[in-house]
Amino acid sequence: MIQAILCVSFTFGRAATGFAGEPLEQLRQTTDKVLSVLADQALKGSAKTRERRERIQKIVDERFDWEEMARRSLARHWAQRTPEEKREFIPLFKELLERVYADKVEGYSWNKILYEGEHTDGNYAAVKVKITTAKDQAIHVEYRIWKKGNDWLVYDFSVEGVGLVNNYRTQFNEIILKSSFQELIKRLKAKSAQN
């Protein structure tokens, strides 16, 4: 899922900015953990795909606020949901992201991760990252993070200016307005059953 942007195939080298505040440093630590899993020779190959992805997902779960991402993706429709509907939606939303990005994680080859800096405003922060592929293509990612307890958690990110939450918000809103929230749940369950 999100791992595709958070980290991908480990290819030697990451650069840091001279400044590293708490949000940036926590994101860097998470990225390093995922890269370690991807570099682990004992976890290479298709026979180890499930174990590798489970380990990565456990690491990513510690840094991503799935409930907040789900809430923002539904926007105004979130307040209209019952607690039961919310509990049903959150894992389906998370699973959707995992399915969309999991294969991409292992298919990319990154050359360098440059942490370009962060901007903090109270309990909110944005961390800018430039990822350079093995083919020298630069990909700009911006993580939107908020402080929850002692942790800085990702609630959204954008790749080359395209925001994940906004993208899903648009799609989900269209389905709900044209049909219903139950139809959205039905479609998410159908996608889940395909795997």
N, C-alpha and C positions, 0 to 999 in steps of 0.2 A: 504494500500500500504506500503510504507516505514515505516509506523507506526509499522509494525511487528518487525522491528529491533530497531526503535527509542524507542519504549516502548511497553509493552504488558500488560497482566492482572496484575493489581496492587496487589502486595503481599509484603507488609510491609518491608520496609527497603531499604535504599539505602545508600551506603557508598561513601564518597568523598575522594579524594586525598587531601593532605595538600596544594598542589599547584593548583591554579585555575586561569589560565589566561583568557583573554577575550573570545577566541574561545570556550574553555571548559565551561566557565560560561554561555555563551549564549546557548550552546547546553543543558546544565543542566536545565536552565530555561524552555526551550521548552519541555524537557522530563517531568519535574515536572507538567507542564500545562496539558500534555496529560494524565499523570498518574492520575491527579485530575479528569479528565473527566471519565476515566475508573473506578475510585473508587466511582463516584457519584451514590448513590443508586437510585436517581430519573431517571437515564439513563440506568438502568439495564434491562435486558430482551429483547426478540426478538421484542416486540412492539416498543422499543426505538432504535433499531439498526440503522435505517436511521439517526435519530437525533444525536445519539452518534458519528457515523462515520463522519457526516458533521462537527460537532464541532472539532473532532480530525483533520480532513483534513484542516480546517481553520487554526489551530495552526501549523500544519506541513508545510502548504504553506508559512508561514512567515519565515521558517528556511531553506527551500529547494529551490535551484535555478533550477527550472524545465527546463528553456531554456538552461542553461549550461549543464545539464545532457543530454538533448536531443542532443545538439550539439556534445558532446563527444561520445555519443552512435552511431552517424552516422559517426564520424571521418572525413575522407577525402570526404565523400559524402555530408557533410553539405555545403561546399563551392559551390557545384554544384546545390544546391537547390535554387529555386526562393524564394523571400520573402513570397509569397502566400503558397508555399509548406512547408516552415518552420512553418508558422502560423497554417497550417493544422496538421503537424506532432507533434508539442509540446503537445497539449492537448490529442492527441491519445496516445502518449508515457506516459504521466502522468496517464491517465486512465488505461493503461495496468498495471502500477505499483500498482495503487490503487486496481485493481481487484485481482492481484496476492497476495497481502499482507493483505488485509483488514480482511479476515476470520482468518488469522493466528494471528493477533493482539489479538483477543479475545479468542483464543484457547490455548494460552500459559499461564503458571503460573510462574512468576519470583519471586525469593526470594530476590535478591539483585542486585543493579547496582553499580559497582565500577568504578569510573573515574580514570583510571590508569595514565593519564597525557596527555600532548600535546607537540607537536613540532611545533614551528612557524618559518617560513622562509619568512620574508617580509609580503606580503598579502596572503600567503598560510599557512595552518596549517593542522596537522593531530591530531585527538583526539582519544585516545585509551580507550575503554570501555570493561570491563569484566562483563558479565551478568551471574548470577548464577540462575539456575532454582530451582524450589521447590524440584527437584530430585537431587540436587547438581551437575548438569551438568554445566560446565563452557563454555560459548560461548564468543569468542573474536571478537569484532567489532572495526573496525577502520573507522572513518569518515574523509573524505577529505573535507576541508572547505577553502573557500576563502573570502576575505574581499571585500564587495561591499557597498560603502558608510560607514555607521556606523555599518553595520551588517556583521556577519560571517555566510555565507550560505553554506550548504552542496551541493557539486556537485558530490559526489560519496561516496560510502562506501563499505567495504568488511566485510564479515562474514567468520571467520575461513580462511582468506586468499583469498576467492573468491570474486572478485570485481563485483559489480552490473553493472557498465558502461561497463567494458570489456566483460562481459558475453553477454549483449545485443549488443554490437558493433560487436562481432563475428557473432551472429545470423543475425543481420540486414545486415551486409556486404555480407554474404552468399546469402541471398534472393535477394539483389540488383544486385550482380554479376551474379547470375544464371537467374534472371528474370529482375526486374526493381524496381525503387523506387515506382512507381505506384502500383506494386504488393505488396510491403510492406504496403503501405497505405491501400490497399484493405483488406489485412489480419488483420491489426489492426482494421479496421472498422467492419469486420466480428466478431472479438472477442468482440468488443464493443456491437454489436447488440445481442450477446448471453445473455447479462445481461439485 
